[in-house]
Amino acid sequence: MQNTLMTNENEKVSSPYHGLSRGIGILGGTFDPIHLGHTQSAQAVADELGLLKVLLIPAHIPPHKISPDLVPHASAKQRAAMVEIACQSSTLFSCDQRELQRSGHSYTVDTLKELKFQYPDQALYFIIGMDSLMTFSRWHQYQEILSLCHLVVNTRPNHPFEQLNTETKKLLSQHQTTDITQLIQYETGRIFFAKQSFFDISSTQIRQQLMKKQSCNDQLLPAILEFINKNNLYR
């Protein structure tokens, strides 16, 4: 496997003003529905790294969600509407609907190529969870993904490091950094673990609670819960 850290030696950022705050955070997902676990964990990453902008990108047809029971329950339009509502609550977030405008599957590498073209002078920080990291080496063109961005991993108590598989451990041995300044020194190719977050909320859990008519007030923004009720979603 090509070592991106070695090949990125010529990609060190020379400008003293190219700090973390000029980078863009990226959080993709089905957002079915988007909940406080999504936004609060992304906010925590932005606070830690000093990012001023995070793109929330709802996926059209996530390639990894091929099981019928894992496909989105709300329509693409409804999921995007909920993300737009979440963005209204914070100047940090912007809804990017480029994946919904594509036909077929949504591949992360294609999205990152477009974003790199759109923001050539800004580093990209792709935010993923520990569960996604454990399958990252099987993602479509994952090596090219690392040539386009840094990975920022949100860690949670229910995903201990002891559970990492061999492929992931190898990936980390080549790309992980614990030095936040390296995210400035290099444009791409680093994997950085954010401070542990305790926002242990899942969209699946929320959908199940809504089906049972249980309260989700502590997991959803009031405006999003209002949208869900108004459109009779997840019943």
N, C-alpha and C positions, 0 to 999 in steps of 0.2 A: 504494500500500500504506500502510495506517495505521501511523504511527510510534508504537510502544508507549512509547518513551522519553519522547516528548512528552506522551502521554496519561496517563502515570504520575506526573506532577508532583504530583498530589493524593494519591498513595499513599506518600509518604515516611513512613518509620517514625518516630514521635515518641518512643517509649519508649527511654530510654538503656539499658535492659536487654535490648532486642531485638537481641542480637548474633548473630553467626554460629553460635555454639554451640547456640542455641535452634532453629536451622533443621533441616530433615530432608532428608537426601540420598535420592535415588531412583535405583535402577538397574534397568531392566527388560531383559528378554531372553528368548530361547527357553531358554537354559541347558540345552543339549542336547549335552554335560553342562556344568554349571557348573565352572569351572576356576580356577586360581590367577591367571590373567590378569584374570578378573572381580573376584575378591576383593581382590587386591593393589592393583589400580589404584583401586578404590573406597576402600580403606583410605588410599591416598596422597592422594586428594582430600579425604577426611575429615580427615586430618592437616593438610593445607594450609589448609583452611577452618575447622578447629576444630569440626567437626560431631561430635555424640555419638551420632547415630543414622542409619543408612542402611537403607532398605527395599529388599530384593531382591524384585522382582515378576516371577515367571515368566509369560510370555505364553501364552494359550490358542491362538489362531490368529493369529499376527502378520500384519497386512494386507499387508506388503511381501513376504512369503514365499509367493508364489502358485505358484511352480514346484514340480512334484511332488518333485523331488530336494532341495528346500529345506524341506519340511514337517518337523516334529519326528520324529525316529526313535524316541525313547523316549516313553512315554505321558505325559499331563499329570500323572498321579499319581506316576510315577517321577521326572519332572523336579522336581516340587515336593519330593519326598522328598530328592533330592540337594541342593536349596537349603536345606532344613531342616538337613541334615547340616553344610553349610558354615556355617550360622548358629551351630551349636553350638561352633564353634572360636573365636568372637569375640563379645563382648558388644556390639560395634558394630552387628552385622547382625540384622535381623529379616526373616522370610519373610512376604510379603503375598500371599495367594492369591486376591485379589478378581477378577483377570482370568480365572482358571481357573473361577470360579463363574459367569461370564457365558456366554451362548450367542452364537455367531457370532464375528466378528472382535474383537480387542482394540485399541481406539483409545486412544492416549495421552491425548488431551484428556478423555475420559470418566473415566479413572483419576485425572487431576489434579483434575478437578472434585470427585470424591468425596473425595480427600485434603484438598483445600482446605476442604471442608465439615467434615471430621473434625478437622482441625488449623487452625482459623481464625486462631489467633494465632502461627502458626509459618510462616516462609518455607520454600518448597520449592526444592530444588536438584536439577534433573533432569540426571543424568549421562549423556552420550552420547559416542560416539567420533567421530573425524574423518570416518569413512565415513558415519555417520548425519547429521552436520552438512551434508555435501555434497548430501544429498537432503532436508534438513529443509524447505525452502521448498515441497516437494511433499507434505508430510505433511498428513493430514486436519486442517483447521482450525488450521494452524500458528500463525496470528496469535493465536488464542485461547489456545494453549499458552503463548505468551510473556506473556499477561496473567495467567497462573496461577502462573508459576514463573520462576526464573532457569535458564538453560542453563549447565552446566559441561562443557566439552569436554575429553576426554582426548586428548592428542596423542601420536602415535607416529611413529617415524622414517620409516615407509613411507607416510606420508600428508603430504607436504610442502605448505606453504601455496601454492606455485606452482600446484598442481593445482586450486585452488578455482575453481569456475565463476562466471559473472557474477552469477547469482542469489544465490549464497552471499556473494560480496563485497559486494553491495548490502545484504544482511541484516546483515552485520557492520558496515558503515558506519553503520547506524542503531542497532544494539543492543550492539556490543562495548564492553567496558570492560576496562582493564588495572589499574584501581584497585579493590582488593579491598574498600575501605570503601564503595564504591557498592552492594555486595551487601547492606549493612546499611541504607544510606540509602533504597533503593528495595525494595519488597516483591517486585517482579516485573520482567521485561522486559530484563534484562541477559544478555549472553553473555560468559562468562569462560573463558579458556583456562587449564586447570590446567598445572602444571609437567609437562614431557615425561616420559612413563613408557616403560619399555623392556620391558614385559610383553607381548611379541609372541607371544601364544598364541591359537589359534582352536579352536573346538569342532569345526569341519570337519576340521582337521588331526588332532585327537585321535581322532576317529571313524575316520579313515583308518588311523592307527597301530594302533588296537585291532583293526581288521579284519585287519591284517597281523601281529598278535600282537607288535607292537613296544612297548617300555616307554614308559609315560607317567608314571613316578614323579615326575618333576620338574615336571609340569604339573597334577597332581591331588592333592587331599588323600588320604591313605591310606584314610580311611573311605569316601570317594566311590569310589575305585578298587575297594575291597572290595564296595561296593554294586553297581557295574557288573558285576563278575565273578560275584557271587552271583545276579544277575538275568539274566546272559548277554546283556548289552546290547552293541550295536554290533559284532556278530560277522558 
